[in-house]
Amino acid sequence: MKYLGLAYFTPEKFAAMAPEEVQALVSQCPALDEKMQATGKVLVSASLGDLPTWSTLRPVDGKTQVVDGPYAESKEVVGGLFIIEADSREEALRIAAMHPAAMLGEAGGWAVELIPLDFYLAR
């Protein structure tokens, strides 16, 4: 079974952190990412681009409307994603718990959401 992990952060909380706090936090991420990758179960892992570079496409009156920024009006924003191929939900949870957003960053409002996928490959 494949699982999508969405790594969230709270922009306002993250922006309120001192630069040295951000650096101390972010500097811990590569080792945790490597530990997660070392399981051999992570198919994709990526950080997402800065929010001002996002676009949202939606149908409006039969045409596609493009607007700047993320669609969702929420306190938390997806900042990264990963896909795990695991033999069980428990294994997927164990691996997702290694992600930096599941272990660090409470001050920045970090969190991980793990979602089972019905996976289809585009041809």
N, C-alpha and C positions, 0 to 999 in steps of 0.2 A: 504494500500500500504506500502511496505517496502522500506526503503532507506538505502544505504550504505554511511556512512560518513568516509572520509579518512582525517586524520589529518597529515599535512605536516610540515616539518621543513627544514631549510637550514643548513646542517652540518657545513659549513665554518663560517656562521654567529653565530651559536650556540657556536662553538669552540672559537670564538673570544671574547665571553662574559667573564667577570671576574667571578670566582667561586661564589662570594657572590651575583652577579646578577642572576646567574643560580639558586642558592638556593632560593633567594627571589621569583623568577618566579615559580619554581617548587612547592614551599610550598603553593602556591595559588590554585594549581590544584585539590587537594582532595575535597575541598568545592564545587568547580564548578562541578566536576564529580558527587558528591552526589546530587546536585541540579538537574542535568540532569537525574540521575537515579530515583529521586523522582517523575518524571512525570509518571512513570509506563509504558512508551512507548519505553524504551531502552531495546532491546532484548540481545545485546552483546556489550561489551565495552572492549577494550584491547589495551595495548601499545605493540609495536612490539620489538623484540630483537635487540641487537646491530648489526649494519651493518656488522661487520666482521663475524658474525655467520650465515648470510644469504647464501642461495644457489639458483641458477637458473637452471632449467632443460629445455632443448629445443631439438627439433628433429634436427639432423644433419646426412645426408646421411642414413636415415632410422633407426638410433640409437639415444638413449637418451644421450645427453651430459650434464654433470653436471659441473657447474662452480661456483666459490665462488663469493659472493657478489650480490648486487641487479643488475637486468638486465638493468634498465633504466639509461642512461647517462643523468643526469639532475642536475640542481642546487638544486631542492627540492626533498626530499625523504619522503615516507610515514613512519610515526613514530607510528601511531596508527589507529585504526578503530573502528567504532561502527555501529550497525544496529538499526534503529528506525522503529517502526510500527506506522504509523500516518494515520489519516483520510483524510488528505489533504497535498498538497505540502506546504502550508502556515504553517500548524502545524509542519511539519518536519523541515522547516527552523527555526521556533521559538525554537524548541528543540535543533537543531544543533548549534544555536547561543549561547547556554549555554556552549558548549564545550570549554575547556581552549584554544585550538588552534584558536578558533574564537574570543576570547576576549582578550587574552594576547599574549605575546611573539613576538611582532612586531620586536624586535631586533634580535630574533632568526629565523626570516623568517617563523613564524608559519602561517598556513592557514588551512581551512577545505573545502573539496570538497564534495558536496552532490549529490548522484547518485541514481535514482530510480532503483529498482531491480525487475527482473522477478525471483521470488524466488522458488526454487525447493528443496525439502528435499531429501537427500540421504537416501536410505533404507539399 
